[in-house]
Amino acid sequence: MSLGKVSIIGLGLIGGSLGMALCRSKSVGEVIAYDLAPGVAEEAVARAAAHKKVDRLSAAAWADLVVLATPVEQTVPVVKELAPFLKKGTILTDVASTKADLHRRIPPLLPEDVYYVGGHPMAGTERSGISAADPFLFENAVYLLTPGANIPEPILETLCRFVRIVGGLPHLLDPEEHDLMVAAVSHLPHVVAAALVNTAASLEKRLAGTLSLAAGGFRDTTRIALGAPGLWREILFSNRGPLLAMVDELIAELTAFRQDLAASAKEELEERLNRARLVRAELPVKNKGFLTLLHELVVVIEDRPGAISGVVNLLSKQGLNIKDLEILHIREGEAGTLRVAFEQASALAQAVTVLKNHGYQVQAREDGQQ
């Protein structure tokens, strides 16, 4: 069943990736692209992220589903301009990473019988723009939907179908709960990553060579600090209240660590570290949101060109569908470990057998095992 006509307003990483996934699916009547920046909509069509472009925002309004993939600070102004042209029955959604404020401000702007449901795909990269778009960006990623009160069930069913078409997993949340949760697991980590880099950079000025010692732990912890500063500035400010609450909780936790260190309270410090280890060990191993894949293995690989593709090609020749792939640990010139996840237990068992028969060191893992 076709989703009908879908308009995407804003063809950056998220909007472009949504468009690519929709166009590949053949489950949409037409995908329309609109972007204020010159040439972006044309590039979206050239990259198969849309079937056609329009040059006026009002022309993008005449659709069954309108997706606002604009920066969060532009979302409400775009809705104000778009609202008079929306037809009865249109579903309006967005991809902003904060939801409560938009749920307060957008519905009063809409005509009767136009339905707004907030959306937030838990996927992305440090890259931005249509050139970074990827049709598989949302594959097996949790896609949060935050319906307000009195949204008809068929509207939610349509949005859930849209999420599944692009490869995501729909998950419903209250808007206020959403903002607090993402403050803790998305926005606060970005602040912490930036703070860690700035702290090390400050020491680099006094002790040259500090940053040259940064190994896997520092690089893994601070990877997200590569995100576009302007974009993240707006994201952090849009969720300022919940984020400030989480910053205060982090400061309290850091203060407790400092007190343990200052007092030489080794047992208390170890207990604090152990609590964190136990919680971390229980995180879903498939880290695109809340999804947990139960069937996975880790395989030791050499640090050499083609090592990862060798494992992937070997499993692919057996008809095994890999659902997730992640490099866990690797050091230059030494062996590393690769995590491979499958949807079915039978696929896991077959993969273990195949890899062992080809001389790989392999271990099957249970959910949450680190």
Beta strands, then each sheet from edge to edge (+ up, - down):
strand 1: 5-9
strand 2: 30-34
strand 3: 52-53
strand 4: 65-68
strand 5: 91-94
strand 6: 115-121
strand 7: 142-147
strand 8: 169-172
strand 9: 295-301
strand 10: 324-330
strand 11: 336-342
strand 12: 362-365
sheet 1: 3+ 2+ 1+ 4+ 5+ 6+ 7- 8-
sheet 2: 10+ 11- 9+ 12-
end
